[in-house]
Amino acid sequence: MLLLVLALVYFLVLKKTPTPEEVAAAAEEAAKPVPGIVVPLDNITINLEGAHFLQLGMTLQASADVAEAPSGAKALDAAISLYSGMAIDEIADAKGRDKTKKELVEKVSELYEKEIYDIYFTTFVYQ
């Protein structure tokens, strides 16, 4: 009888049940992609507004569940589309580069159906 009472007290009082926030945080952590293979892409030169240009080199980091290295064609096309004709003021400071990089990562992630974990700039030279 004492063991039954102790077990009841344990399950009702002492055993901590996770809060909805803890459950959501655990689910979000489990859903995060794991980094996988790194694919370096060739540098490209993109025309900016007003006779300026951007030489851009980047590397794609695929998710760990990707079986083979993805082609960089879609990512390069997305970069050209994003940066072509852009004013140099939009990328001249860290805030502008971070903003445009975030846009590029989102666009590339959609194009590759969430197979790309991140993008890293290896060259970012503008004139």
Legacy VTK file of the C-alpha trace (Angstrom):
# vtk DataFile Version 3.0
C-alpha trace
ASCII
DATASET POLYDATA
POINTS 127 float
0.000 0.000 0.000
2.858 2.358 0.869
4.501 1.684 -2.476
1.272 2.497 -4.262
0.955 5.807 -2.409
4.609 6.680 -3.128
4.168 5.865 -6.819
1.026 8.000 -6.942
2.804 10.923 -5.242
5.718 10.586 -7.659
3.574 10.666 -10.789
1.259 13.432 -9.583
3.690 15.725 -7.779
7.333 14.992 -8.414
7.436 13.961 -12.059
7.806 17.061 -14.184
5.757 17.158 -17.374
7.157 19.329 -20.156
5.442 22.638 -20.816
4.095 23.366 -24.296
7.023 25.772 -24.809
9.530 23.034 -23.943
7.806 20.614 -26.309
7.837 23.221 -29.109
11.520 24.007 -28.496
12.435 20.321 -28.605
10.477 19.845 -31.833
12.152 22.879 -33.411
15.599 21.607 -32.403
14.860 18.206 -33.908
13.617 19.820 -37.143
16.788 21.874 -37.697
18.833 20.591 -40.594
22.260 19.188 -39.928
25.123 20.582 -42.060
26.557 18.286 -44.687
28.765 18.507 -47.764
30.300 21.847 -48.800
30.223 22.767 -52.503
32.485 25.644 -53.631
31.233 27.576 -56.661
33.235 29.544 -59.224
33.443 33.307 -58.770
31.088 35.377 -60.905
31.023 39.052 -61.820
27.672 40.809 -61.572
26.880 44.255 -62.998
25.561 46.658 -60.395
23.858 49.997 -60.950
25.886 52.828 -62.485
28.881 51.022 -64.036
29.770 49.292 -60.756
30.296 45.562 -60.423
30.405 42.851 -57.789
32.752 39.902 -57.910
31.039 37.209 -55.881
32.340 33.842 -54.780
30.260 31.557 -52.622
30.092 28.098 -51.187
26.926 26.078 -50.634
26.564 23.996 -47.478
24.120 21.187 -48.178
22.090 19.447 -45.497
23.464 16.159 -44.190
20.584 14.190 -45.704
21.556 15.191 -49.276
22.985 12.149 -51.064
25.173 13.933 -53.608
26.657 17.386 -54.076
24.082 19.795 -55.512
24.788 21.701 -58.714
25.489 25.366 -58.102
23.643 26.597 -61.199
20.428 27.529 -59.383
22.345 29.355 -56.632
24.443 31.328 -59.116
21.328 32.271 -61.072
19.609 33.417 -57.874
22.642 35.536 -56.940
22.722 37.149 -60.378
18.992 37.894 -60.170
19.296 39.381 -56.696
22.389 41.548 -57.176
22.037 42.635 -60.834
21.349 46.350 -61.071
21.557 46.784 -57.288
22.903 50.105 -55.983
26.373 49.826 -54.467
25.071 51.572 -51.316
22.899 48.534 -50.597
25.919 46.251 -50.196
28.651 48.661 -49.086
28.196 48.057 -45.357
27.829 44.940 -43.208
24.130 45.559 -42.583
23.362 45.653 -46.315
25.479 42.561 -47.031
23.777 40.642 -44.219
20.326 41.673 -45.462
20.989 40.660 -49.065
22.721 37.443 -47.989
19.671 36.500 -45.911
17.466 37.094 -48.979
19.792 34.962 -51.092
19.823 32.111 -48.552
16.012 32.113 -48.423
15.715 32.122 -52.204
18.317 29.369 -52.660
16.760 27.269 -49.910
13.427 27.409 -51.745
15.031 26.602 -55.106
16.798 23.548 -53.703
13.736 22.456 -51.691
15.407 22.929 -48.281
18.471 20.864 -49.249
20.815 23.836 -48.722
21.780 24.507 -45.109
23.598 27.809 -45.662
25.629 29.923 -48.065
29.064 31.330 -47.307
30.631 34.177 -49.264
34.243 33.407 -50.149
34.720 36.513 -52.299
32.774 39.751 -52.086
34.541 42.522 -53.981
32.676 45.512 -55.371
33.813 48.557 -57.271
LINES 1 128
127 0 1 2 3 4 5 6 7 8 9 10 11 12 13 14 15 16 17 18 19 20 21 22 23 24 25 26 27 28 29 30 31 32 33 34 35 36 37 38 39 40 41 42 43 44 45 46 47 48 49 50 51 52 53 54 55 56 57 58 59 60 61 62 63 64 65 66 67 68 69 70 71 72 73 74 75 76 77 78 79 80 81 82 83 84 85 86 87 88 89 90 91 92 93 94 95 96 97 98 99 100 101 102 103 104 105 106 107 108 109 110 111 112 113 114 115 116 117 118 119 120 121 122 123 124 125 126
